Amino acid sequence: MNDATTGAGTADERIPTVIADRVDIVYRVNGTTGGRGSATAALNRIVRRKKTEKASGVRTVHAVRNVSFVAYKGEAIGLIGTNGSGKSTLLKAVAGLLPVENGKIYTDGQPSLLGVNAALMSDLTGERNVHLGGLAMGMTREQIKERYQEIVDFSGINEKGDFISLPMRTYSSGMGSRLRFSIAAAKDHDVLLIDEALATGDAKFRQRSADRIRAMREHAGTVFLVSHSNSSIRETCERVLWLERGELRMDGPTEEVLKAYEAFTDPKKKR
């Protein structure tokens, strides 16, 4: 486990894959002035950085506050919350892409953030991106060759034409998201982090995605899913973390947490 020492456990013990221990994540934004002259002001800040920063000040945004949880192998965990609640920020920190201000995040194995590990290039064809995305995730060329058709079929982007041979820039955002998920899903992950990928596509693709996530969990992986679609969370996850204003408001079984969240976001659903 990265940054942590773990002892040997018995076969009956649940194995932790991600531990967040009182995590704070803070963004710092330099104060700026808008309107005319802002370009000149920006140049002055570069030339006289220390003086300008002192005058304008630096605003801090506390994106995540004192969040703690433990995720285990075989779990699919949903992250929910209103816009700006810190869901995507926390996911990036688990992936190692953002530093934490306070606390620690420990991971067992290599977390894979969907859309980063399988980064796609808009000027290249879908076919080429499948190969590059697979290599970026650590697959061999032979593994990519073996799973290529499965990836294309899973994404469904060729159902209305030979889109896989066209540049990615010709794809809709939904097609690009489906291809990203399909590439990521072709490999078993220690920890897979998904941000809104399942919100795209039709009901058939969402069902295929949910089935694939269940298969990943059976291979002892852990999946985190950030989504504004409660139905996707219900179909995929048995546990949910609810973040609100950067704080962990609730952590528990999916239906229990979603009912509380739906009552919070829609007062008409309060009983």
C-alpha positions as a Python dict, from the first residue, in 0.01 Angstrom:
ca = {
    (1, 'M'): (0, 0, 0),
    (2, 'N'): (153, 332, -106),
    (3, 'D'): (284, 544, 184),
    (4, 'A'): (168, 286, 434),
    (5, 'T'): (282, -34, 597),
    (6, 'T'): (30, -316, 594),
    (7, 'G'): (39, -646, 775),
    (8, 'A'): (-68, -981, 645),
    (9, 'G'): (-436, -1051, 693),
    (10, 'T'): (-647, -1363, 701),
    (11, 'A'): (-859, -1473, 407),
    (12, 'D'): (-1173, -1369, 593),
    (13, 'E'): (-1061, -1007, 637),
    (14, 'R'): (-1172, -736, 400),
    (15, 'I'): (-871, -588, 223),
    (16, 'P'): (-854, -206, 212),
    (17, 'T'): (-761, -49, -121),
    (18, 'V'): (-805, 322, -43),
    (19, 'I'): (-777, 494, 294),
    (20, 'A'): (-851, 865, 326),
    (21, 'D'): (-742, 992, 667),
    (22, 'R'): (-874, 1340, 758),
    (23, 'V'): (-805, 1478, 411),
    (24, 'D'): (-811, 1852, 337),
    (25, 'I'): (-768, 1982, -18),
    (26, 'V'): (-722, 2355, -73),
    (27, 'Y'): (-705, 2557, -394),
    (28, 'R'): (-521, 2890, -392),
    (29, 'V'): (-632, 3158, -638),
    (30, 'N'): (-437, 3479, -690),
    (31, 'G'): (-657, 3788, -663),
    (32, 'T'): (-720, 3959, -997),
    (33, 'T'): (-898, 4262, -1127),
    (34, 'G'): (-1126, 4232, -1427),
    (35, 'G'): (-1225, 4475, -1696),
    (36, 'R'): (-995, 4697, -1899),
    (37, 'G'): (-631, 4686, -1814),
    (38, 'S'): (-647, 4331, -1680),
    (39, 'A'): (-379, 4217, -1927),
    (40, 'T'): (-149, 4496, -1808),
    (41, 'A'): (-224, 4401, -1450),
    (42, 'A'): (-134, 4040, -1527),
    (43, 'L'): (198, 4149, -1679),
    (44, 'N'): (272, 4362, -1374),
    (45, 'R'): (206, 4063, -1151),
    (46, 'I'): (465, 3861, -1342),
    (47, 'V'): (726, 4137, -1332),
    (48, 'R'): (659, 4238, -972),
    (49, 'R'): (516, 3914, -837),
    (50, 'K'): (585, 3953, -468),
    (51, 'K'): (464, 4310, -447),
    (52, 'T'): (149, 4243, -645),
    (53, 'E'): (58, 3925, -458),
    (54, 'K'): (85, 4111, -131),
    (55, 'A'): (-140, 4388, -260),
    (56, 'S'): (-401, 4165, -429),
    (57, 'G'): (-396, 3879, -180),
    (58, 'V'): (-444, 3509, -241),
    (59, 'R'): (-790, 3359, -200),
    (60, 'T'): (-812, 3005, -66),
    (61, 'V'): (-1091, 2765, -158),
    (62, 'H'): (-1135, 2474, 81),
    (63, 'A'): (-1257, 2211, -167),
    (64, 'V'): (-1246, 1909, 67),
    (65, 'R'): (-1262, 1927, 447),
    (66, 'N'): (-1153, 1657, 693),
    (67, 'V'): (-1277, 1362, 484),
    (68, 'S'): (-1208, 1010, 608),
    (69, 'F'): (-1319, 673, 469),
    (70, 'V'): (-1189, 324, 391),
    (71, 'A'): (-1266, 146, 63),
    (72, 'Y'): (-1226, -230, 26),
    (73, 'K'): (-1155, -474, -257),
    (74, 'G'): (-1471, -578, -436),
    (75, 'E'): (-1665, -259, -356),
    (76, 'A'): (-1834, -23, -600),
    (77, 'I'): (-1871, 314, -427),
    (78, 'G'): (-2076, 605, -557),
    (79, 'L'): (-1977, 967, -488),
    (80, 'I'): (-2270, 1208, -488),
    (81, 'G'): (-2332, 1570, -397),
    (82, 'T'): (-2450, 1897, -545),
    (83, 'N'): (-2230, 2092, -787),
    (84, 'G'): (-1908, 2212, -627),
    (85, 'S'): (-1926, 1966, -339),
    (86, 'G'): (-1575, 1830, -401),
    (87, 'K'): (-1651, 1495, -567),
    (88, 'S'): (-1420, 1527, -869),
    (89, 'T'): (-1153, 1696, -657),
    (90, 'L'): (-1148, 1404, -416),
    (91, 'L'): (-1130, 1159, -706),
    (92, 'K'): (-827, 1339, -852),
    (93, 'A'): (-656, 1335, -513),
    (94, 'V'): (-712, 958, -482),
    (95, 'A'): (-556, 923, -829),
    (96, 'G'): (-252, 1118, -709),
    (97, 'L'): (-318, 1414, -941),
    (98, 'L'): (-385, 1667, -664),
    (99, 'P'): (-187, 1719, -343),
    (100, 'V'): (-361, 1717, -7),
    (101, 'E'): (-319, 2009, 232),
    (102, 'N'): (-364, 1799, 545),
    (103, 'G'): (-416, 1430, 613),
    (104, 'K'): (-314, 1133, 400),
    (105, 'I'): (-447, 915, 119),
    (106, 'Y'): (-315, 559, 104),
    (107, 'T'): (-379, 334, -196),
    (108, 'D'): (-316, -33, -264),
    (109, 'G'): (-203, -70, -624),
    (110, 'Q'): (-230, 195, -894),
    (111, 'P'): (-552, 400, -913),
    (112, 'S'): (-671, 464, -1269),
    (113, 'L'): (-876, 777, -1334),
    (114, 'L'): (-1095, 730, -1639),
    (115, 'G'): (-1009, 987, -1908),
    (116, 'V'): (-657, 1043, -1775),
    (117, 'N'): (-492, 701, -1795),
    (118, 'A'): (-680, 646, -2121),
    (119, 'A'): (-624, 999, -2253),
    (120, 'L'): (-751, 1028, -2608),
    (121, 'M'): (-626, 1258, -2885),
    (122, 'S'): (-884, 1438, -3096),
    (123, 'D'): (-686, 1442, -3423),
    (124, 'L'): (-626, 1067, -3420),
    (125, 'T'): (-875, 801, -3525),
    (126, 'G'): (-1072, 603, -3271),
    (127, 'E'): (-874, 295, -3373),
    (128, 'R'): (-542, 465, -3301),
    (129, 'N'): (-674, 597, -2972),
    (130, 'V'): (-775, 247, -2864),
    (131, 'H'): (-413, 137, -2908),
    (132, 'L'): (-265, 445, -2737),
    (133, 'G'): (-518, 435, -2454),
    (134, 'G'): (-447, 68, -2392),
    (135, 'L'): (-71, 129, -2382),
    (136, 'A'): (-123, 421, -2142),
    (137, 'M'): (-303, 184, -1904),
    (138, 'G'): (-16, -67, -1915),
    (139, 'M'): (-163, -319, -2160),
    (140, 'T'): (73, -494, -2400),
    (141, 'R'): (32, -458, -2776),
    (142, 'E'): (-75, -822, -2792),
    (143, 'Q'): (-342, -767, -2524),
    (144, 'I'): (-475, -464, -2713),
    (145, 'K'): (-487, -663, -3037),
    (146, 'E'): (-678, -945, -2866),
    (147, 'R'): (-932, -711, -2705),
    (148, 'Y'): (-962, -450, -2981),
    (149, 'Q'): (-1288, -572, -3135),
    (150, 'E'): (-1438, -625, -2790),
    (151, 'I'): (-1358, -263, -2701),
    (152, 'V'): (-1515, -129, -3020),
    (153, 'D'): (-1825, -346, -2985),
    (154, 'F'): (-1866, -254, -2619),
    (155, 'S'): (-1854, 120, -2695),
    (156, 'G'): (-2125, 90, -2961),
    (157, 'I'): (-1976, 377, -3161),
    (158, 'N'): (-1982, 174, -3484),
    (159, 'E'): (-2351, 88, -3464),
    (160, 'K'): (-2440, 374, -3703),
    (161, 'G'): (-2132, 375, -3924),
    (162, 'D'): (-1758, 318, -3931),
    (163, 'F'): (-1678, 586, -3674),
    (164, 'I'): (-1380, 398, -3530),
    (165, 'S'): (-1181, 489, -3845),
    (166, 'L'): (-1265, 861, -3813),
    (167, 'P'): (-1078, 1124, -3606),
    (168, 'M'): (-1201, 1162, -3248),
    (169, 'R'): (-1287, 1529, -3316),
    (170, 'T'): (-1577, 1407, -3531),
    (171, 'Y'): (-1730, 1225, -3231),
    (172, 'S'): (-2001, 1361, -3007),
    (173, 'S'): (-1906, 1404, -2642),
    (174, 'G'): (-2113, 1095, -2559),
    (175, 'M'): (-1930, 882, -2815),
    (176, 'G'): (-1594, 995, -2677),
    (177, 'S'): (-1701, 914, -2320),
    (178, 'R'): (-1825, 570, -2421),
    (179, 'L'): (-1499, 491, -2598),
    (180, 'R'): (-1296, 606, -2297),
    (181, 'F'): (-1494, 382, -2066),
    (182, 'S'): (-1467, 91, -2308),
    (183, 'I'): (-1087, 123, -2321),
    (184, 'A'): (-1061, 149, -1943),
    (185, 'A'): (-1300, -144, -1894),
    (186, 'A'): (-1085, -372, -2110),
    (187, 'K'): (-835, -402, -1826),
    (188, 'D'): (-882, -511, -1466),
    (189, 'H'): (-785, -233, -1224),
    (190, 'D'): (-682, -227, -860),
    (191, 'V'): (-882, 96, -822),
    (192, 'L'): (-1087, 244, -1108),
    (193, 'L'): (-1214, 601, -1069),
    (194, 'I'): (-1499, 700, -1303),
    (195, 'D'): (-1627, 1058, -1331),
    (196, 'E'): (-1967, 1082, -1502),
    (197, 'A'): (-1878, 836, -1782),
    (198, 'L'): (-2193, 629, -1731),
    (199, 'A'): (-2422, 929, -1773),
    (200, 'T'): (-2377, 905, -2150),
    (201, 'G'): (-2522, 650, -2387),
    (202, 'D'): (-2850, 467, -2406),
    (203, 'A'): (-2997, 220, -2161),
    (204, 'K'): (-2816, -72, -2330),
    (205, 'F'): (-2474, 90, -2284),
    (206, 'R'): (-2547, 181, -1922),
    (207, 'Q'): (-2646, -181, -1856),
    (208, 'R'): (-2329, -311, -2024),
    (209, 'S'): (-2127, -67, -1813),
    (210, 'A'): (-2296, -177, -1491),
    (211, 'D'): (-2234, -543, -1581),
    (212, 'R'): (-1867, -471, -1655),
    (213, 'I'): (-1820, -293, -1322),
    (214, 'R'): (-1967, -592, -1142),
    (215, 'A'): (-1718, -815, -1326),
    (216, 'M'): (-1430, -587, -1219),
    (217, 'R'): (-1539, -617, -858),
    (218, 'E'): (-1542, -996, -885),
    (219, 'H'): (-1173, -974, -978),
    (220, 'A'): (-1110, -798, -643),
    (221, 'G'): (-1097, -447, -785),
    (222, 'T'): (-1253, -134, -634),
    (223, 'V'): (-1462, 110, -837),
    (224, 'F'): (-1550, 470, -750),
    (225, 'L'): (-1825, 634, -956),
    (226, 'V'): (-1899, 1006, -953),
    (227, 'S'): (-2240, 1071, -1107),
    (228, 'H'): (-2536, 1307, -1098),
    (229, 'S'): (-2751, 1017, -1216),
    (230, 'N'): (-2898, 847, -912),
    (231, 'S'): (-3022, 564, -1131),
    (232, 'S'): (-2662, 490, -1242),
    (233, 'I'): (-2554, 487, -878),
    (234, 'R'): (-2840, 251, -786),
    (235, 'E'): (-2759, 15, -1073),
    (236, 'T'): (-2386, 5, -1002),
    (237, 'C'): (-2298, 74, -638),
    (238, 'E'): (-2382, -86, -304),
    (239, 'R'): (-2223, 195, -101),
    (240, 'V'): (-2235, 573, -138),
    (241, 'L'): (-2028, 865, -6),
    (242, 'W'): (-2225, 1192, 4),
    (243, 'L'): (-2010, 1506, -8),
    (244, 'E'): (-2159, 1848, 53),
    (245, 'R'): (-1952, 2169, 55),
    (246, 'G'): (-1640, 1956, 77),
    (247, 'E'): (-1751, 1764, 385),
    (248, 'L'): (-1847, 1398, 407),
    (249, 'R'): (-2209, 1422, 507),
    (250, 'M'): (-2299, 1052, 490),
    (251, 'D'): (-2136, 716, 416),
    (252, 'G'): (-2352, 406, 397),
    (253, 'P'): (-2567, 167, 192),
    (254, 'T'): (-2675, 305, -144),
    (255, 'E'): (-3049, 325, -91),
    (256, 'E'): (-3018, 475, 257),
    (257, 'V'): (-2781, 751, 145),
    (258, 'L'): (-2967, 826, -179),
    (259, 'K'): (-3299, 865, 2),
    (260, 'A'): (-3142, 1117, 239),
    (261, 'Y'): (-2974, 1299, -50),
    (262, 'E'): (-3294, 1312, -257),
    (263, 'A'): (-3481, 1454, 41),
    (264, 'F'): (-3208, 1718, 75),
    (265, 'T'): (-3215, 1820, -293),
    (266, 'D'): (-3594, 1789, -337),
    (267, 'P'): (-3792, 1900, -29),
    (268, 'K'): (-4107, 1743, -180),
    (269, 'K'): (-3955, 1401, -115),
    (270, 'K'): (-3915, 1463, 257),
    (271, 'R'): (-4141, 1245, 467),
}
